[in-house]
């Protein structure tokens, strides 16, 4: 087993408050010995070693976008679309894998990246869109379930139809979780849909095998290295897929975004943790600098207990046009 490691990486750009150079704090715990042992001072080494063969995968809500009360108002951090576009020019593959419909993602993110929506039931790259044909047969059932839930949901619960799924959000009234969960289970039993829990929400989907891990396993399989950034229980499947890829010798980095709602299982499974979407953006910025061959200055913190003292000294050059697997 890899020992618990704590690393502080200095990143160029602004900090979360927008003033001066930012710092990215990362720490994590390996769950097994990698085929190629990671550099304890540079957990991102598998990615920056050869960007032409590396992939960057990320969740959307809570990772690239702050969590908001009304999901329709969610937007990525201002710098994120540009970062993703630049990363897609230099890394083999850049993708967002989300529970959102691809239409929602495509309206907010650059066309140069791959999009997997509704946990992989929909995919899109540029203007090419595909939907799982088995899931498509459930569209009318999902629509009827959304109407049923909207009629039955108590005040303070937001019912969000998403085409091939429907989500009930109780963020405004957390005490309603048991009631909302019961309503969702009743609707699932009546319609044949399946229930999936999320951050202050519960979702109904077609009974079709699909999760973020399946997307990662397919798209990252031909790569030399891959990372995934996520913040919720649904992202554990992506972490597990990276575990399996690592056992085959692919360099992997599991990155969890910390919050008061982040599940302990996700944080424990991560190699690296970052604070909030701003921390995720800082990490992406660091990966972009590495691919450009720019030096990332090393800064040893004055107060950091029990650290390995292995500091990232800089970035090696790497360049490649963006690309990706067929949809």
N, C-alpha and C positions, 0 to 999 in steps of 0.2 A: 504494500500500500504506500502511496505517496504521502509524505507528512503534510500536515496543514501548513500552508505557506501564505504569507502576507507580503504583498509587493505594492509599492507605490510607483506609479509611472507618471512622469511629467508629460503633459501634452501641450502643444502650442495652440494658441487661440485665446478665446475669452473664457472666464470661468462662468459658473451658473448665474452669477449676478451681472455678467457682461463686462467685467472690469479686469483687464490684464490677463496674463497667462493662466490657463486653468490647470488643475491637477486632477488626475484620474486615479482614484484609489481602487485597487483590485485585491481581492483575496478569495481563496477558495480551497477546496479539498478534493484531491483525486480519489476516485473510488476503486481504482485498480492500477496496476503498473502498466503504463503505456508500452507499446512495442518499441517506440522511440521515446525514451524518457524526456519529459518536458524540461526546458530550462527554467529552474526555479526563479530566476530573475527576469524572465521574459515569457510569460504565459501565452503571448500572442505569436511566438516564434513560428509555429506551424503555418500560420497565415502569411506572415511577412517574408518567409523564406523564399517562396516562389508564388507571387500573386497570380501568375499566368495559369496556375493549376489549383487555385484556391477559390472557395466559395464563401460568401457572407449571407447568412439567412437570419431573418428577424421577424418577430411578432410586430404588431402595430400598436394596439391600445395598451397604454401603460409602459410601453417600451420606446417607441418612436413618437408617441403622442401622449400627453397627459390625460389621465382619467378625468372625465367631466360628467356632470349629472345627466345631461341629455346626450346620448351617444351620437345623435345626428349632428351635434356641434363639434365633435372631435376633429382636431386638425393636427398634423405632424408639427413638431417644432420647426420654426422658420427655416433653419439651416438644413434640415434633414433631406428634403427633396434634392437640393443641389449636391449634398454629400453623396447620396445614393447614385445620382447620375455620374458623378466623377468616379466613384468606386467602380461602377459598371464598365467604365472605360479601361480600367486597369486590372480588375480581378476577373477570373474566368466566369464567375456567375455571381450575381447579386439578386436576392429574392426576398419578398415579404410573404410570410405564411401566416394567415390570420383567420379568425372566425368571421370576419367581415365579408360581405359580398365583393366580388372583384370590381363591380361597377363603382362601389364606394372607394375602394383603394385606387383604382385607375384615375379617378377624378382628383386625387390628391398627391399622387406619386408619379415619377417620370416613367415614360413608356419604355425606356431602355432596360428596366428591371423586370424579372419574372414575378408574377403575382399568383398566389394560390389562395383562393377565397373559400370560406365555409369549410375550413380544415382540409381542403384539397378536392372538394366536390366541384369547384370551378377553378379553371386556370386561364391565365391570359398573358401573352407576351406581344408587345406592340398591339396590333389590331386582331390578332388571332385569339379567339375565345373558344374554350371547350368546356363542356359540362358533363358530369358523370351521367350516362343515359339511365342507369338504374335509379339514381336519385331524382332525375327529371320526372320520372313517373309519379313521384310523390308530391309534386308541386301543388296540385289542387288540394290534397289532404293537408298539407302544411298551411295553406291559405285558410281552410276551414277551421283548423286548430287555432290560428291566430285570431279569427273572429270570435271563437268560443272563449279564448283566454281574455280578450279585450272586454267582452261582456261580463266576465266573472271576476276580473281582477279588482281588488279593493283600491280605494283612493290612495294615491302615492306610488302605485306600481305602474311602470311604463312598459307597455307591450310593443316590441319592435319587430315587425315582419321583415324578413330578409330574403324573401323568395323561396329558397329551399330550406329555410329554418325560421324559427321565431324565438325571440328571447324576451323573457320577463325580467325587468330590472327593478330591484327593490332598494337601490342605493339611497333613495330619499327617505325610505322607511325601513331600516335594517331589521326592526322587530318583526316585520312581516315575513321574514324568510321561511318559517315553517308553513305558513298559510300558502305562500306562493309555490313552494316546493310541492305541497300537497295538490294544488291546482294543476301544476304541470304533470304530476304523476297520473292524475285522473285523466287528463287530456291524452297522455301517452297511452294509457290502457285502452281508451276508447278509439284511438286512431291507428295504433301500431307504430307510432313514432317513438323515439328513444330520448331519454332525458340526459342532459349534460350540465354539470354545475360549473359556474364561472365566478368571476369577481362580482359579488353582490348581484348575482343574476342566476337564472336557470334557463336552459335552452332546450328546445325540441327540434330534433333532426330526423331525417329518414333513417330507417334501419339498414344503412349501407356502411360497410366497413371503410372508414376514412378518419385519419387523424394527422396531426402535423408530423408525426414520426414517419408515416408512410411517404409523405412528400419529401422529407429530408433523405430517407433511405434511397429513394429513386433518383433525386436530382444530385445528391452529393456522392453517389456511388462511384462515378468515374473521376472524381477529383483527387488531388493529392492531399488536400487539407480543407477543413470546413469549420465554421463556427455558427452558433445559433444564440440569439439574444431573446430572452423571454421573461415574463413576470408572473405567470399564472399557472394553475394546475394543468391546463391544456398544453403547456409547453414541456411538461415532463416527457411526453411521448417523443418530442424532438430530441431531448437529452438522451433518452434511451436509444434512439436511432444512432446518435453519435457514438454512444458506447459500443454498439455493434460494429460501426465503421472503424472505430479505433482498434478493435480487436483484429481487424484485417490489415492494420498498418497505416490507415489514413490518419493524418494529424487532425486532432479535433480540439475544440475549445467550447465548453458549455458556459454561457454567460447569463447570470441571473440579475434582474433589475430589482433592487431592494425597494421595499415600501412597507408601510404598516400592515398592508394586506398580503404581502408576499408569503406564499405557503412555505413552511419550514422544509418540506420535502424538496422543493425546488432549490432553495438556498443550500441545502446540504449536498445536493447532487451537482452543484455548479463547481467549475474550476475557478471561476472569476465572478465577483459580484461588483456591480456599479450602482451608484445612487441615482434613482429617478431617471426619466428620459434624458435629462441633461447629461447624466453620466454615460448613457448609451451613445449620445451624440458625440461626446468627447472621445469615446473609444473608437467610433467610426472615423473621426477626424484623425486619430492616431494611425489607424490602418491606412488611411489615404496618404498621410505623410510618408509612411513606410514604403508604399507602392511607388511614390514619386522619387524615392531615394533620398528624401530629406532627413536631416539629422533631428532626432527628438532628444532634447537635452535631458541629462540625468540629474535628478535632484533627490538626494537622500533626506528624508524628513527628520526634523530635529527631535520629534517625539513620536516614536513608533516602536512599541514594545514587542519583543520576541519575533522580530522580522528575520528573514534569511539573509538580509543585506546583499542580495544579488540584484543589482540595479541595471535596468535596461540602458545600455550605453548608446544606442542609436539604431538606425534603420539601414538595412542593406538595399541596394538598388533593385528594383523590379518593375517591369513594365510589360503590358500586354493589352491588346484590344479586348473589350468585353465580349462575352459570348454566353452560351448556355445550351443545355440539352434541348432536344425537341420536346414540344409540349405533349 
